[in-house]
């Protein structure tokens, strides 16, 4: 793969990540506080919002690892698709970044 092709693939995928993040964010948290879902889950579970995001992120990473383990030459994830799992893992990392940035401001 060339550098230009790599960059085009990543730019397209990150655009899709942002679209998914916005759609799921409105469904889970509304628009007042996009991190509200994680804060609520944390409070209800007696953990921090960082731990809540991490816990949710781990399941996607585990599914990716398992798909690679099961078929190293051509991994397939059968429930949400490997592409969807990668997208969710990226988005949880971005949400973790948002939580960190909010902590600096708050």
C-alpha positions in Angstrom: 0.0 0.0 0.0 1.3 3.4 -0.9 1.5 6.3 1.6 -1.2 8.2 -0.4 -3.5 5.2 -0.3 -2.9 4.7 3.4 -3.7 8.3 4.1 -6.9 8.1 2.0 -8.0 5.0 3.8 -7.4 6.5 7.2 -9.0 9.8 6.4 -12.2 8.1 5.1 -12.3 5.7 8.1 -11.8 8.5 10.6 -14.7 10.4 9.0 -16.8 7.3 9.5 -15.6 7.1 13.1 -16.7 10.7 13.7 -20.1 10.1 12.1 -20.6 7.0 14.3 -19.4 8.9 17.4 -22.0 11.6 16.7 -24.9 9.2 16.1 -24.2 7.0 19.1 -23.4 10.1 21.2 -26.8 11.6 20.6 -28.5 8.3 21.3 -26.6 7.6 24.6 -25.9 11.1 26.0 -27.8 13.8 24.1 -26.0 17.0 23.3 -25.6 18.8 26.6 -22.7 16.6 27.9 -21.4 14.0 25.4 -19.7 12.2 28.3 -22.9 11.9 30.4 -23.4 8.2 29.7 -20.0 7.3 31.0 -20.4 9.5 34.1 -23.8 8.0 34.8 -22.5 4.5 34.4 -19.5 5.3 36.6 -21.7 6.7 39.4 -24.1 3.8 39.2 -21.2 1.3 39.3 -19.0 3.0 41.9 -16.1 3.5 39.5 -14.6 6.5 37.7 -15.7 7.6 34.2 -12.2 6.7 33.0 -12.8 3.1 34.2 -16.3 3.1 32.6 -14.8 4.0 29.2 -12.0 1.5 29.7 -14.3 -1.3 30.6 -16.4 -0.7 27.4 -13.4 -0.3 25.2 -11.9 -3.6 26.4 -14.7 -5.7 25.0 -14.0 -4.4 21.5 -10.3 -4.9 21.8 -10.9 -8.5 23.1 -13.1 -9.2 20.1 -10.4 -7.9 17.7 -7.7 -10.0 19.4 -9.9 -13.1 19.3 -10.7 -12.7 15.6 -7.0 -12.5 14.9 -6.2 -15.5 17.1 -8.9 -17.6 15.4 -7.9 -16.7 11.9 -4.5 -14.9 11.8 -4.3 -14.8 8.0 -7.8 -13.3 7.5 -9.5 -12.3 10.7 -13.3 -12.1 10.8 -15.4 -10.9 13.7 -18.9 -12.4 13.3 -21.1 -10.2 15.5 -20.3 -6.6 14.6 -17.7 -7.1 12.0 -14.0 -6.4 12.5 -14.3 -3.0 10.9 -17.0 -2.0 13.3 -15.0 -3.3 16.3 -12.0 -1.3 15.2 -14.2 1.8 14.8 -15.6 1.4 18.3 -12.2 0.9 19.8 -10.9 4.1 18.1 -14.0 6.0 19.3 -13.6 4.8 22.9 -10.0 6.1 22.8 -11.2 9.4 21.4 -13.8 9.6 24.2 -11.1 8.9 26.7 -9.1 11.7 25.3 -12.2 14.0 25.6 -12.6 13.0 29.3 -8.9 13.8 29.9 -9.3 17.2 28.2 -12.4 17.9 30.2 -10.4 17.2 33.4 -7.8 19.8 32.4 -10.6 22.4 31.9 -12.8 21.5 34.8 
